C-alpha cells in the first residue's frame, strides 16, 4: 500500500498521495513513542528501507497522520487493517473479537480489489483474509510470529554469552596460577555448582534467597510502590500549588517506577522518544493521559503526578461492513481544549502508551495492543 500511495508511477491514480510525502514525514515525527518501543522508526521518506517493526509502528500508531491527506474511502479502508491488527495482536482476545477480525479481513480483501484494482491484489493482500481463522485456532499473533521468537532467542543468546563470560571470569580469577591450574578451575566449577544447589535448598533463609534472586531475575513482578524521582525541576507548577497551598513542594522532570522510566512532556520536547504518555487506573477504570508535572510533598515525601487526560473521549471507530461499526477503546481522541487535569499517584500507573497531536488540535492516545517486543 505504501508503494502504491507514494510511487510516482501511480501519481495519476485516485489513491496517490505522492506529493504529500514530505508533509506526512513531518507529521510522523510528531507521533510520540515511548523509549521502550522495539525499533523507533526512521523518517517516513525512508519507508522503502523500513524494517518490519517500523512498518508495524506506522500501521498501529502512524495511521493517524493520513487522516486528512488520504482520500476518505482509502483512509476508511486503511482503518479496517489497523483495527484488525490491533485486535489480532491484543493481549486478550474475546470470542466476539475473533468474529470482528474475520469480517474485517474479508471486507478488507474484497474492497482492496475495488479500490486498487485486481492487478494489485497480490498474495500478501490475500493473506489478510486468513488472519481471522489463524487467530481463532492459534490465538494472538504473538503466539506464532517469528519476530517474537527471534527476539527471545536474541535475549537467550545474550544471557548465555554473559553467563559463559561470567563463569569463565570467576573460574580464572579465583585461580592462583599455580602448576595445577586446570585442577583449580574444576574445583571452582564444583564450588559454583554447590552454591547454585544451595540457593534452591528449602532450608536457606527466605529473605536472603529473595534478595539474591532479585539481583539476577529480570522477570520479578513490578512493584508500583518502588519508585524514585530524579532531575529536579526549578519551575513551579501553579496548579500543584493551588492543590497544596502553604505546602513545600519539590518538582522533578523524571520518575522511575521499578524499571519503567517516566518524564514530563515538557522535558521530552525535541527528543526522539517520549515517556510522558501513560495508561492509569482510577476506581477500576482505565484512562490515558500525559504527565504535566511530577512533584513530591516534602512533609511526608509523598509523590504525585498531574496528568492531562481526555475529558470528552471519542473511541476509534471503523466500519466492519456496510451495516456495522466497531469501536475500539484502546485508541482515543479528543480536541486539545477537551483535556482536563487529574492528580494521581505512582501506584495508579499501569504502562506507557503513544500520543499524537494533529495540527488541527486533535489529540490521539493509543495503547500498545501487547507489551511483547517485536510482535
PyMOL commands that set and color helices and strands:
alter all, ss='L'
color gray80, all
select helices_A, chain A and resi 2-6+8-10+18-29+44-49+52-60+62-66+72-89+95-116+118-120+123-138+141-143+146-173+181-199+206-216+238-243+336-338+346-348
alter helices_A, ss='H'
color red, helices_A
select strands_A, chain A and resi 227-233+249-257+260-263+277-282+285-297+302-310+314-319+325-335+339-344+349-352+354-357+362-366
alter strands_A, ss='S'
color yellow, strands_A
deselect
rebuild
show_as cartoon
